[in-house]
Amino acid sequence: MDSGGFVPLQAQSGGFDFAFLAMMTSIFLIFYFLVIRPQQKQQREREAFLKTAARGDDVVTAGGIHGKVSAVDGEILEVEVARLKGEKIKLRVSRNRVDQLTKASTSEAGGSPGSSSGSSSSSKGEEA
């Protein structure tokens, strides 16, 4: 049978395609420098910041629970979440489950109770 001048395109058999290897290597390098490396750097910074968690810091857990750190025991944080009839309600939370950490500022502790509560309520309204 006559194929009418039609020649099917096929990959070259034998040999190694260096152009393909160069293209795949360049794609991997671009992906590494634009995605993987910045993400690793951000993760290291986050872990270092979480290691600085101390008593009095405000935290938000991955489950959305807001509280104040009352004690630190290695990788476990004891978080005060409420007071009920004068008793403090505390939860033990793994450090890696903390989603947000806000350091306790020394200026709030030194200010008068009326001025500090007014400024914190206005900032909470802006965040929400």
MIBA-858783 format. One line per field, with one value per atom (N, C-alpha, C, O, CB): residue number from 0; x, y, z; residue in one letter; atom name; chain. Coordinates in nm, 2 decimals. Glycine has a CB too. Example, Ala and Ser with C-alpha at 12.3 -4.5 7.8 and 13.67 -1.06 7.14 Angstrom:
! MIBA-858783
k = [0/0/0/0/0/1/1/1/1/1]
east = [1.32/1.23/1.32/1.42/1.13/1.28/1.37/1.29/1.34/1.41]
north = [-0.57/-0.45/-0.33/-0.33/-0.45/-0.22/-0.11/0.00/0.11/-0.06]
up = [0.78/0.78/0.78/0.85/0.90/0.71/0.71/0.79/0.80/0.57]
r = [A/A/A/A/A/S/S/S/S/S]
a = [N/CA/C/O/CB/N/CA/C/O/CB]
c = [A/A/A/A/A/A/A/A/A/A]
***
This chain:
! MIBA-858783
k = [0/0/0/0/0/1/1/1/1/1/2/2/2/2/2/3/3/3/3/3/4/4/4/4/4/5/5/5/5/5/6/6/6/6/6/7/7/7/7/7/8/8/8/8/8/9/9/9/9/9/10/10/10/10/10/11/11/11/11/11/12/12/12/12/12/13/13/13/13/13/14/14/14/14/14/15/15/15/15/15/16/16/16/16/16/17/17/17/17/17/18/18/18/18/18/19/19/19/19/19/20/20/20/20/20/21/21/21/21/21/22/22/22/22/22/23/23/23/23/23/24/24/24/24/24/25/25/25/25/25/26/26/26/26/26/27/27/27/27/27/28/28/28/28/28/29/29/29/29/29/30/30/30/30/30/31/31/31/31/31/32/32/32/32/32/33/33/33/33/33/34/34/34/34/34/35/35/35/35/35/36/36/36/36/36/37/37/37/37/37/38/38/38/38/38/39/39/39/39/39/40/40/40/40/40/41/41/41/41/41/42/42/42/42/42/43/43/43/43/43/44/44/44/44/44/45/45/45/45/45/46/46/46/46/46/47/47/47/47/47/48/48/48/48/48/49/49/49/49/49/50/50/50/50/50/51/51/51/51/51/52/52/52/52/52/53/53/53/53/53/54/54/54/54/54/55/55/55/55/55/56/56/56/56/56/57/57/57/57/57/58/58/58/58/58/59/59/59/59/59/60/60/60/60/60/61/61/61/61/61/62/62/62/62/62/63/63/63/63/63/64/64/64/64/64/65/65/65/65/65/66/66/66/66/66/67/67/67/67/67/68/68/68/68/68/69/69/69/69/69/70/70/70/70/70/71/71/71/71/71/72/72/72/72/72/73/73/73/73/73/74/74/74/74/74/75/75/75/75/75/76/76/76/76/76/77/77/77/77/77/78/78/78/78/78/79/79/79/79/79/80/80/80/80/80/81/81/81/81/81/82/82/82/82/82/83/83/83/83/83/84/84/84/84/84/85/85/85/85/85/86/86/86/86/86/87/87/87/87/87/88/88/88/88/88/89/89/89/89/89/90/90/90/90/90/91/91/91/91/91/92/92/92/92/92/93/93/93/93/93/94/94/94/94/94/95/95/95/95/95/96/96/96/96/96/97/97/97/97/97/98/98/98/98/98/99/99/99/99/99/100/100/100/100/100/101/101/101/101/101/102/102/102/102/102/103/103/103/103/103/104/104/104/104/104/105/105/105/105/105/106/106/106/106/106/107/107/107/107/107/108/108/108/108/108/109/109/109/109/109/110/110/110/110/110/111/111/111/111/111/112/112/112/112/112/113/113/113/113/113/114/114/114/114/114/115/115/115/115/115/116/116/116/116/116/117/117/117/117/117/118/118/118/118/118/119/119/119/119/119/120/120/120/120/120/121/121/121/121/121/122/122/122/122/122/123/123/123/123/123/124/124/124/124/124/125/125/125/125/125/126/126/126/126/126/127/127/127/127/127]
east = [0.08/0.00/0.09/0.19/-0.09/0.04/0.11/0.06/-0.06/0.09/0.15/0.11/0.08/0.05/0.21/0.10/0.08/0.18/0.14/-0.06/0.30/0.40/0.39/0.47/0.38/0.31/0.29/0.40/0.42/0.15/0.48/0.59/0.55/0.55/0.73/0.53/0.49/0.61/0.73/0.44/0.58/0.69/0.72/0.63/0.66/0.84/0.88/1.00/1.08/0.91/1.01/1.13/1.25/1.24/1.12/1.37/1.49/1.52/1.52/1.61/1.55/1.58/1.73/1.81/1.54/1.77/1.91/1.96/1.90/1.99/2.07/2.13/2.05/1.95/2.12/2.11/2.06/2.03/2.11/2.16/1.91/1.87/1.91/1.85/1.72/2.02/2.08/1.99/1.98/2.22/1.91/1.82/1.71/1.68/1.76/1.66/1.56/1.61/1.55/1.50/1.73/1.79/1.82/1.80/1.93/1.87/1.89/1.76/1.76/1.96/1.65/1.53/1.47/1.42/1.43/1.48/1.43/1.51/1.45/1.43/1.64/1.73/1.69/1.69/1.87/1.67/1.64/1.51/1.49/1.64/1.41/1.28/1.29/1.23/1.18/1.37/1.39/1.45/1.41/1.47/1.56/1.63/1.54/1.54/1.75/1.46/1.36/1.26/1.24/1.29/1.21/1.11/1.18/1.12/1.06/1.30/1.37/1.39/1.36/1.51/1.44/1.47/1.35/1.35/1.57/1.24/1.12/1.02/0.94/1.05/1.02/0.92/0.98/0.95/0.84/1.07/1.12/1.20/1.18/1.19/1.30/1.40/1.33/1.36/1.51/1.25/1.18/1.09/1.07/1.10/1.02/0.93/1.01/0.97/0.85/1.13/1.22/1.26/1.27/1.33/1.30/1.35/1.24/1.26/1.40/1.11/1.00/0.97/0.94/0.88/0.98/0.95/1.06/1.02/0.95/1.18/1.29/1.26/1.28/1.43/1.23/1.20/1.08/1.08/1.17/0.97/0.86/0.89/0.85/0.75/0.97/1.01/1.09/1.08/1.08/1.18/1.27/1.18/1.20/1.38/1.08/0.99/0.91/0.89/0.90/0.86/0.77/0.86/0.80/0.71/0.99/1.07/1.09/1.13/1.21/1.06/1.07/0.94/0.93/1.10/0.84/0.72/0.75/0.82/0.62/0.69/0.71/0.58/0.48/0.82/0.59/0.47/0.42/0.50/0.51/0.29/0.23/0.20/0.13/0.31/0.26/0.23/0.09/0.04/0.34/0.03/-0.10/-0.08/0.01/-0.18/-0.16/-0.15/-0.29/-0.39/-0.08/-0.29/-0.40/-0.36/-0.26/-0.46/-0.43/-0.40/-0.45/-0.53/-0.45/-0.41/-0.45/-0.60/-0.67/-0.38/-0.66/-0.80/-0.88/-1.00/-0.83/-0.81/-0.88/-0.90/-0.98/-1.01/-0.84/-0.86/-0.76/-0.64/-0.83/-0.81/-0.73/-0.70/-0.78/-0.80/-0.58/-0.54/-0.41/-0.35/-0.53/-0.37/-0.24/-0.15/-0.20/-0.27/-0.03/0.07/0.09/0.12/0.20/0.07/0.09/0.21/0.27/-0.03/0.25/0.37/0.43/0.35/0.34/0.56/0.62/0.70/0.78/0.72/0.67/0.74/0.79/0.73/0.64/0.91/0.97/0.89/0.88/0.98/0.83/0.75/0.60/0.52/0.76/0.56/0.43/0.41/0.48/0.38/0.30/0.27/0.14/0.05/0.25/0.13/0.01/-0.06/0.00/0.04/-0.18/-0.24/-0.37/-0.45/-0.28/-0.38/-0.50/-0.60/-0.57/-0.46/-0.72/-0.82/-0.94/-1.00/-0.86/-0.96/-1.07/-1.06/-0.97/-1.21/-1.15/-1.16/-1.31/-1.40/-1.11/-1.33/-1.46/-1.47/-1.41/-1.50/-1.56/-1.57/-1.44/-1.41/-1.65/-1.35/-1.22/-1.12/-1.00/-1.24/-1.15/-1.05/-1.01/-1.09/-1.11/-0.88/-0.82/-0.84/-0.81/-0.67/-0.90/-0.91/-0.79/-0.76/-1.05/-0.71/-0.59/-0.59/-0.64/-0.46/-0.53/-0.51/-0.36/-0.28/-0.58/-0.32/-0.19/-0.19/-0.26/-0.13/-0.10/-0.10/0.04/0.14/-0.15/0.06/0.19/0.23/0.15/0.18/0.36/0.41/0.39/0.37/0.56/0.40/0.39/0.24/0.22/0.44/0.14/0.00/-0.04/-0.15/-0.09/0.06/0.03/0.03/0.13/0.13/-0.07/-0.09/-0.03/0.04/-0.23/-0.07/-0.02/0.04/-0.01/-0.13/0.14/0.20/0.22/0.29/0.33/0.17/0.18/0.26/0.21/0.05/0.38/0.46/0.40/0.34/0.60/0.41/0.35/0.44/0.56/0.35/0.38/0.46/0.48/0.39/0.40/0.60/0.62/0.55/0.53/0.77/0.52/0.45/0.31/0.26/0.45/0.24/0.10/0.11/0.02/0.04/0.21/0.21/0.24/0.19/0.32/0.31/0.34/0.23/0.24/0.47/0.14/0.04/-0.07/-0.08/-0.02/-0.16/-0.27/-0.38/-0.38/-0.34/-0.45/-0.55/-0.65/-0.69/-0.62/-0.70/-0.80/-0.74/-0.81/-0.85/-0.62/-0.57/-0.53/-0.54/-0.44/-0.48/-0.44/-0.56/-0.56/-0.36/-0.67/-0.79/-0.86/-0.91/-0.89/-0.85/-0.91/-0.83/-0.89/-0.91/-0.70/-0.62/-0.63/-0.63/-0.48/-0.64/-0.65/-0.79/-0.79/-0.63/-0.90/-1.03/-1.03/-1.10/-1.14/-0.97/-0.97/-0.89/-0.93/-0.93/-0.78/-0.70/-0.76/-0.75/-0.56/-0.84/-0.91/-1.02/-1.05/-0.97/-1.08/-1.18/-1.13/-1.19/-1.26/-1.00/-0.94/-0.90/-0.90/-0.82/-0.86/-0.81/-0.92/-0.91/-0.74/-1.04/-1.15/-1.22/-1.31/-1.26]
north = [-0.12/0.00/0.12/0.13/0.00/0.22/0.35/0.44/0.46/0.41/0.50/0.58/0.73/0.81/0.58/0.75/0.88/0.99/1.11/0.93/0.95/1.05/1.08/1.16/1.18/1.01/1.03/0.96/0.84/0.98/1.03/0.97/0.99/1.10/1.03/0.88/0.90/0.95/0.91/0.77/1.05/1.10/1.01/0.97/1.25/0.98/0.89/0.95/1.03/0.75/0.92/0.96/0.89/0.78/0.94/0.96/0.89/0.78/0.79/0.99/0.67/0.55/0.55/0.59/0.42/0.52/0.51/0.65/0.75/0.45/0.66/0.78/0.84/0.80/0.88/0.95/1.01/1.16/1.23/1.00/1.21/1.34/1.44/1.45/1.35/1.51/1.60/1.73/1.79/1.65/1.76/1.88/1.85/1.94/1.91/1.73/1.70/1.70/1.76/1.56/1.65/1.65/1.80/1.83/1.58/1.88/2.02/2.09/2.17/2.09/2.07/2.13/2.09/2.17/2.09/1.96/1.91/1.96/2.00/1.75/1.97/2.03/2.17/2.22/2.01/2.25/2.39/2.41/2.50/2.46/2.33/2.33/2.30/2.37/2.24/2.20/2.17/2.28/2.32/2.04/2.34/2.45/2.57/2.64/2.49/2.61/2.72/2.69/2.78/2.74/2.57/2.53/2.53/2.58/2.39/2.49/2.49/2.63/2.66/2.42/2.72/2.85/2.94/3.04/2.92/2.91/3.00/2.94/3.02/3.01/2.81/2.75/2.68/2.72/2.65/2.59/2.50/2.58/2.58/2.38/2.65/2.72/2.83/2.84/2.78/2.92/3.02/2.95/3.00/3.11/2.84/2.78/2.72/2.72/2.67/2.66/2.61/2.72/2.70/2.53/2.83/2.95/3.00/3.03/3.06/3.01/3.05/2.96/3.00/3.07/2.83/2.73/2.74/2.72/2.59/2.75/2.77/2.89/2.89/2.78/3.00/3.13/3.11/3.15/3.24/3.04/3.01/2.93/2.95/2.95/2.82/2.73/2.81/2.79/2.61/2.89/2.97/3.07/3.09/3.05/3.13/3.22/3.15/3.20/3.29/3.03/2.95/2.91/2.89/2.83/2.89/2.84/2.96/2.93/2.80/3.08/3.19/3.21/3.31/3.32/3.13/3.14/3.14/3.05/3.02/3.24/3.25/3.28/3.31/3.36/3.28/3.31/3.45/3.54/3.29/3.46/3.59/3.62/3.71/3.70/3.54/3.56/3.51/3.41/3.48/3.58/3.54/3.44/3.46/3.66/3.33/3.24/3.20/3.22/3.11/3.16/3.10/2.97/2.96/3.20/2.86/2.73/2.70/2.78/2.63/2.59/2.55/2.52/2.53/2.43/2.49/2.47/2.59/2.59/2.37/2.71/2.83/2.88/2.97/2.83/2.81/2.85/2.96/2.95/2.72/3.06/3.18/3.17/3.13/3.31/3.20/3.20/3.26/3.32/3.05/3.25/3.32/3.21/3.13/3.43/3.21/3.10/3.13/3.24/3.11/3.02/3.03/2.95/2.98/2.99/2.86/2.78/2.72/2.69/2.67/2.69/2.63/2.51/2.52/2.72/2.39/2.27/2.19/2.11/2.17/2.23/2.17/2.20/2.32/2.02/2.10/2.12/2.14/2.15/2.00/2.14/2.16/2.30/2.34/2.05/2.37/2.50/2.48/2.41/2.61/2.54/2.54/2.67/2.78/2.52/2.67/2.79/2.81/2.72/2.78/2.93/2.97/3.02/3.12/3.07/2.96/3.00/3.07/3.14/2.88/3.05/3.12/3.11/3.04/3.05/3.18/3.17/3.14/3.21/3.29/3.04/3.00/2.99/2.91/2.86/3.08/3.09/3.10/3.03/2.96/3.19/3.21/3.11/3.13/3.21/3.00/2.90/2.92/2.95/2.76/2.91/2.92/2.79/2.68/2.96/2.80/2.69/2.68/2.78/2.69/2.58/2.57/2.44/2.34/2.56/2.46/2.35/2.33/2.42/2.38/2.20/2.17/2.16/2.07/2.04/2.23/2.24/2.21/2.27/2.37/2.13/2.10/2.23/2.30/1.98/2.26/2.39/2.40/2.50/2.40/2.28/2.29/2.30/2.32/2.16/2.30/2.32/2.47/2.51/2.23/2.55/2.70/2.76/2.75/2.77/2.83/2.89/3.03/3.07/2.89/3.11/3.25/3.27/3.21/3.35/3.35/3.38/3.53/3.59/3.30/3.60/3.74/3.76/3.73/3.82/3.82/3.84/3.94/4.04/3.89/3.92/4.01/4.13/4.12/3.95/4.25/4.37/4.43/4.42/4.48/4.49/4.54/4.67/4.71/4.56/4.74/4.87/4.85/4.94/4.95/4.75/4.72/4.69/4.73/4.61/4.62/4.58/4.70/4.71/4.47/4.80/4.92/5.02/5.11/4.98/5.02/5.12/5.10/5.00/5.12/5.20/5.19/5.09/5.08/5.33/5.03/4.93/4.99/4.92/4.87/5.11/5.17/5.19/5.17/5.30/5.24/5.28/5.15/5.15/5.37/5.05/4.93/4.85/4.80/4.84/4.85/4.78/4.85/4.79/4.76/4.99/5.06/5.04/5.03/5.21/5.04/5.02/4.88/4.85/5.05/4.78/4.64/4.61/4.53/4.54/4.67/4.65/4.71/4.65/4.70/4.82/4.88/4.81/4.80/5.03/4.75/4.67/4.54/4.49/4.64/4.48/4.36/4.38/4.30/4.30/4.50/4.53/4.54/4.51/4.66/4.60/4.61/4.48/4.46/4.71/4.38/4.26/4.17/4.10/4.18/4.18/4.10/4.15/4.09/4.09]
up = [0.00/0.00/0.00/0.06/0.12/-0.07/-0.08/0.03/0.04/-0.22/0.11/0.22/0.17/0.25/0.33/0.05/-0.01/0.04/0.05/0.03/0.07/0.11/0.26/0.31/0.04/0.34/0.48/0.55/0.54/0.53/0.64/0.71/0.86/0.91/0.68/0.94/1.08/1.16/1.13/1.14/1.25/1.33/1.45/1.52/1.38/1.46/1.57/1.64/1.58/1.53/1.77/1.84/1.79/1.74/1.99/1.79/1.74/1.83/1.96/1.74/1.78/1.86/1.88/1.80/1.79/2.01/2.04/2.08/2.04/1.93/2.15/2.19/2.31/2.35/2.07/2.36/2.48/2.45/2.39/2.60/2.48/2.45/2.56/2.66/2.43/2.54/2.64/2.65/2.76/2.60/2.55/2.55/2.66/2.73/2.42/2.66/2.76/2.90/2.99/2.73/2.92/3.05/3.10/3.21/3.05/3.00/3.04/3.07/3.17/2.92/3.00/3.03/3.16/3.24/2.92/3.19/3.32/3.44/3.54/3.32/3.42/3.52/3.55/3.66/3.49/3.44/3.46/3.53/3.61/3.32/3.49/3.56/3.71/3.79/3.49/3.74/3.88/3.96/4.07/3.90/3.90/3.96/3.98/4.09/3.88/3.88/3.90/4.01/4.09/3.76/4.01/4.11/4.25/4.35/4.08/4.26/4.39/4.44/4.56/4.38/4.36/4.40/4.42/4.50/4.31/4.35/4.37/4.47/4.52/4.23/4.50/4.58/4.71/4.82/4.51/4.69/4.80/4.89/5.01/4.74/4.84/4.93/5.02/5.14/4.85/4.96/5.04/5.15/5.26/4.95/5.11/5.21/5.32/5.44/5.14/5.29/5.40/5.49/5.61/5.34/5.43/5.51/5.60/5.72/5.42/5.55/5.63/5.74/5.85/5.54/5.72/5.82/5.93/6.05/5.76/5.89/6.00/6.08/6.21/5.93/6.02/6.10/6.19/6.30/6.00/6.14/6.22/6.34/6.46/6.14/6.32/6.43/6.53/6.65/6.38/6.49/6.58/6.66/6.78/6.50/6.60/6.67/6.77/6.88/6.57/6.74/6.83/6.95/7.06/6.76/6.93/7.04/7.15/7.26/6.99/7.11/7.20/7.28/7.36/7.12/7.27/7.34/7.49/7.54/7.31/7.56/7.70/7.77/7.71/7.73/7.90/7.99/7.95/7.95/8.14/7.94/7.91/7.76/7.73/7.96/7.67/7.53/7.49/7.55/7.45/7.40/7.35/7.23/7.15/7.30/7.23/7.12/7.07/7.13/7.18/6.94/6.88/6.83/6.75/6.76/6.87/6.82/6.68/6.63/6.92/6.63/6.49/6.49/6.39/6.44/6.61/6.62/6.65/6.65/6.73/6.66/6.67/6.82/6.84/6.61/6.91/7.05/7.09/7.06/7.14/7.15/7.19/7.34/7.41/7.16/7.37/7.51/7.54/7.45/7.56/7.67/7.71/7.77/7.85/7.81/7.73/7.78/7.93/7.97/7.70/8.01/8.15/8.20/8.30/8.23/8.11/8.15/8.02/7.93/8.26/8.02/7.91/7.96/8.05/7.83/7.90/7.95/7.82/7.77/8.03/7.78/7.66/7.53/7.49/7.67/7.47/7.35/7.38/7.29/7.26/7.51/7.55/7.62/7.70/7.65/7.57/7.63/7.71/7.67/7.52/7.83/7.91/7.88/7.91/8.06/7.82/7.78/7.86/7.87/7.63/7.92/8.00/7.90/7.83/8.11/7.89/7.80/7.86/7.79/7.72/7.99/8.05/8.20/8.26/8.01/8.27/8.42/8.45/8.40/8.49/8.53/8.56/8.72/8.78/8.50/8.77/8.92/8.99/9.09/8.97/8.94/9.00/8.97/9.00/9.15/8.90/8.86/8.72/8.63/8.88/8.70/8.56/8.49/8.54/8.57/8.36/8.28/8.18/8.11/8.19/8.20/8.12/8.03/8.06/8.21/7.91/7.82/7.79/7.79/7.68/7.77/7.73/7.58/7.53/7.81/7.52/7.37/7.32/7.38/7.32/7.22/7.16/7.09/7.03/7.06/7.10/7.05/6.90/6.84/7.08/6.83/6.68/6.64/6.52/6.62/6.73/6.70/6.72/6.70/6.78/6.76/6.77/6.63/6.56/6.87/6.60/6.47/6.47/6.38/6.42/6.57/6.59/6.72/6.82/6.55/6.73/6.86/6.86/6.78/6.88/6.97/6.98/7.11/7.22/6.98/7.10/7.22/7.31/7.27/7.18/7.44/7.54/7.54/7.56/7.69/7.52/7.52/7.66/7.74/7.42/7.69/7.82/7.84/7.95/7.84/7.73/7.74/7.79/7.87/7.61/7.75/7.80/7.95/8.02/7.73/8.00/8.14/8.22/8.34/8.16/8.17/8.25/8.25/8.33/8.20/8.15/8.14/8.24/8.31/8.00/8.25/8.34/8.29/8.17/8.37/8.37/8.33/8.23/8.13/8.44/8.25/8.16/8.02/7.92/8.22/8.01/7.88/7.80/7.68/7.90/7.87/7.80/7.75/7.64/7.89/7.82/7.77/7.66/7.57/7.89/7.66/7.55/7.42/7.31/7.58/7.43/7.31/7.25/7.13/7.33/7.34/7.30/7.23/7.14/7.41/7.28/7.22/7.08/7.00/7.31/7.06/6.93/6.83/6.72/6.94/6.88/6.79/6.75/6.64/6.85/6.85/6.82/6.71/6.63/6.94/6.72/6.62/6.48/6.38/6.66/6.47/6.34/6.29/6.16/6.36/6.37/6.32/6.27/6.17/6.43/6.32/6.28/6.16/6.11/6.39]
r = [M/M/M/M/M/D/D/D/D/D/S/S/S/S/S/G/G/G/G/G/G/G/G/G/G/F/F/F/F/F/V/V/V/V/V/P/P/P/P/P/L/L/L/L/L/Q/Q/Q/Q/Q/A/A/A/A/A/Q/Q/Q/Q/Q/S/S/S/S/S/G/G/G/G/G/G/G/G/G/G/F/F/F/F/F/D/D/D/D/D/F/F/F/F/F/A/A/A/A/A/F/F/F/F/F/L/L/L/L/L/A/A/A/A/A/M/M/M/M/M/M/M/M/M/M/T/T/T/T/T/S/S/S/S/S/I/I/I/I/I/F/F/F/F/F/L/L/L/L/L/I/I/I/I/I/F/F/F/F/F/Y/Y/Y/Y/Y/F/F/F/F/F/L/L/L/L/L/V/V/V/V/V/I/I/I/I/I/R/R/R/R/R/P/P/P/P/P/Q/Q/Q/Q/Q/Q/Q/Q/Q/Q/K/K/K/K/K/Q/Q/Q/Q/Q/Q/Q/Q/Q/Q/R/R/R/R/R/E/E/E/E/E/R/R/R/R/R/E/E/E/E/E/A/A/A/A/A/F/F/F/F/F/L/L/L/L/L/K/K/K/K/K/T/T/T/T/T/A/A/A/A/A/A/A/A/A/A/R/R/R/R/R/G/G/G/G/G/D/D/D/D/D/D/D/D/D/D/V/V/V/V/V/V/V/V/V/V/T/T/T/T/T/A/A/A/A/A/G/G/G/G/G/G/G/G/G/G/I/I/I/I/I/H/H/H/H/H/G/G/G/G/G/K/K/K/K/K/V/V/V/V/V/S/S/S/S/S/A/A/A/A/A/V/V/V/V/V/D/D/D/D/D/G/G/G/G/G/E/E/E/E/E/I/I/I/I/I/L/L/L/L/L/E/E/E/E/E/V/V/V/V/V/E/E/E/E/E/V/V/V/V/V/A/A/A/A/A/R/R/R/R/R/L/L/L/L/L/K/K/K/K/K/G/G/G/G/G/E/E/E/E/E/K/K/K/K/K/I/I/I/I/I/K/K/K/K/K/L/L/L/L/L/R/R/R/R/R/V/V/V/V/V/S/S/S/S/S/R/R/R/R/R/N/N/N/N/N/R/R/R/R/R/V/V/V/V/V/D/D/D/D/D/Q/Q/Q/Q/Q/L/L/L/L/L/T/T/T/T/T/K/K/K/K/K/A/A/A/A/A/S/S/S/S/S/T/T/T/T/T/S/S/S/S/S/E/E/E/E/E/A/A/A/A/A/G/G/G/G/G/G/G/G/G/G/S/S/S/S/S/P/P/P/P/P/G/G/G/G/G/S/S/S/S/S/S/S/S/S/S/S/S/S/S/S/G/G/G/G/G/S/S/S/S/S/S/S/S/S/S/S/S/S/S/S/S/S/S/S/S/S/S/S/S/S/K/K/K/K/K/G/G/G/G/G/E/E/E/E/E/E/E/E/E/E/A/A/A/A/A]
a = [N/CA/C/O/CB/N/CA/C/O/CB/N/CA/C/O/CB/N/CA/C/O/CB/N/CA/C/O/CB/N/CA/C/O/CB/N/CA/C/O/CB/N/CA/C/O/CB/N/CA/C/O/CB/N/CA/C/O/CB/N/CA/C/O/CB/N/CA/C/O/CB/N/CA/C/O/CB/N/CA/C/O/CB/N/CA/C/O/CB/N/CA/C/O/CB/N/CA/C/O/CB/N/CA/C/O/CB/N/CA/C/O/CB/N/CA/C/O/CB/N/CA/C/O/CB/N/CA/C/O/CB/N/CA/C/O/CB/N/CA/C/O/CB/N/CA/C/O/CB/N/CA/C/O/CB/N/CA/C/O/CB/N/CA/C/O/CB/N/CA/C/O/CB/N/CA/C/O/CB/N/CA/C/O/CB/N/CA/C/O/CB/N/CA/C/O/CB/N/CA/C/O/CB/N/CA/C/O/CB/N/CA/C/O/CB/N/CA/C/O/CB/N/CA/C/O/CB/N/CA/C/O/CB/N/CA/C/O/CB/N/CA/C/O/CB/N/CA/C/O/CB/N/CA/C/O/CB/N/CA/C/O/CB/N/CA/C/O/CB/N/CA/C/O/CB/N/CA/C/O/CB/N/CA/C/O/CB/N/CA/C/O/CB/N/CA/C/O/CB/N/CA/C/O/CB/N/CA/C/O/CB/N/CA/C/O/CB/N/CA/C/O/CB/N/CA/C/O/CB/N/CA/C/O/CB/N/CA/C/O/CB/N/CA/C/O/CB/N/CA/C/O/CB/N/CA/C/O/CB/N/CA/C/O/CB/N/CA/C/O/CB/N/CA/C/O/CB/N/CA/C/O/CB/N/CA/C/O/CB/N/CA/C/O/CB/N/CA/C/O/CB/N/CA/C/O/CB/N/CA/C/O/CB/N/CA/C/O/CB/N/CA/C/O/CB/N/CA/C/O/CB/N/CA/C/O/CB/N/CA/C/O/CB/N/CA/C/O/CB/N/CA/C/O/CB/N/CA/C/O/CB/N/CA/C/O/CB/N/CA/C/O/CB/N/CA/C/O/CB/N/CA/C/O/CB/N/CA/C/O/CB/N/CA/C/O/CB/N/CA/C/O/CB/N/CA/C/O/CB/N/CA/C/O/CB/N/CA/C/O/CB/N/CA/C/O/CB/N/CA/C/O/CB/N/CA/C/O/CB/N/CA/C/O/CB/N/CA/C/O/CB/N/CA/C/O/CB/N/CA/C/O/CB/N/CA/C/O/CB/N/CA/C/O/CB/N/CA/C/O/CB/N/CA/C/O/CB/N/CA/C/O/CB/N/CA/C/O/CB/N/CA/C/O/CB/N/CA/C/O/CB/N/CA/C/O/CB/N/CA/C/O/CB/N/CA/C/O/CB/N/CA/C/O/CB/N/CA/C/O/CB/N/CA/C/O/CB/N/CA/C/O/CB/N/CA/C/O/CB/N/CA/C/O/CB/N/CA/C/O/CB/N/CA/C/O/CB/N/CA/C/O/CB/N/CA/C/O/CB/N/CA/C/O/CB/N/CA/C/O/CB/N/CA/C/O/CB/N/CA/C/O/CB/N/CA/C/O/CB/N/CA/C/O/CB/N/CA/C/O/CB/N/CA/C/O/CB/N/CA/C/O/CB/N/CA/C/O/CB/N/CA/C/O/CB/N/CA/C/O/CB/N/CA/C/O/CB]
c = [A/A/A/A/A/A/A/A/A/A/A/A/A/A/A/A/A/A/A/A/A/A/A/A/A/A/A/A/A/A/A/A/A/A/A/A/A/A/A/A/A/A/A/A/A/A/A/A/A/A/A/A/A/A/A/A/A/A/A/A/A/A/A/A/A/A/A/A/A/A/A/A/A/A/A/A/A/A/A/A/A/A/A/A/A/A/A/A/A/A/A/A/A/A/A/A/A/A/A/A/A/A/A/A/A/A/A/A/A/A/A/A/A/A/A/A/A/A/A/A/A/A/A/A/A/A/A/A/A/A/A/A/A/A/A/A/A/A/A/A/A/A/A/A/A/A/A/A/A/A/A/A/A/A/A/A/A/A/A/A/A/A/A/A/A/A/A/A/A/A/A/A/A/A/A/A/A/A/A/A/A/A/A/A/A/A/A/A/A/A/A/A/A/A/A/A/A/A/A/A/A/A/A/A/A/A/A/A/A/A/A/A/A/A/A/A/A/A/A/A/A/A/A/A/A/A/A/A/A/A/A/A/A/A/A/A/A/A/A/A/A/A/A/A/A/A/A/A/A/A/A/A/A/A/A/A/A/A/A/A/A/A/A/A/A/A/A/A/A/A/A/A/A/A/A/A/A/A/A/A/A/A/A/A/A/A/A/A/A/A/A/A/A/A/A/A/A/A/A/A/A/A/A/A/A/A/A/A/A/A/A/A/A/A/A/A/A/A/A/A/A/A/A/A/A/A/A/A/A/A/A/A/A/A/A/A/A/A/A/A/A/A/A/A/A/A/A/A/A/A/A/A/A/A/A/A/A/A/A/A/A/A/A/A/A/A/A/A/A/A/A/A/A/A/A/A/A/A/A/A/A/A/A/A/A/A/A/A/A/A/A/A/A/A/A/A/A/A/A/A/A/A/A/A/A/A/A/A/A/A/A/A/A/A/A/A/A/A/A/A/A/A/A/A/A/A/A/A/A/A/A/A/A/A/A/A/A/A/A/A/A/A/A/A/A/A/A/A/A/A/A/A/A/A/A/A/A/A/A/A/A/A/A/A/A/A/A/A/A/A/A/A/A/A/A/A/A/A/A/A/A/A/A/A/A/A/A/A/A/A/A/A/A/A/A/A/A/A/A/A/A/A/A/A/A/A/A/A/A/A/A/A/A/A/A/A/A/A/A/A/A/A/A/A/A/A/A/A/A/A/A/A/A/A/A/A/A/A/A/A/A/A/A/A/A/A/A/A/A/A/A/A/A/A/A/A/A/A/A/A/A/A/A/A/A/A/A/A/A/A/A/A/A/A/A/A/A/A/A/A/A/A/A/A/A/A/A/A/A/A/A/A/A/A/A/A/A/A/A/A/A/A/A/A/A/A/A/A/A/A/A/A/A/A/A/A/A/A/A/A/A/A/A/A/A/A/A/A/A/A/A/A/A/A/A/A/A/A/A/A]
***
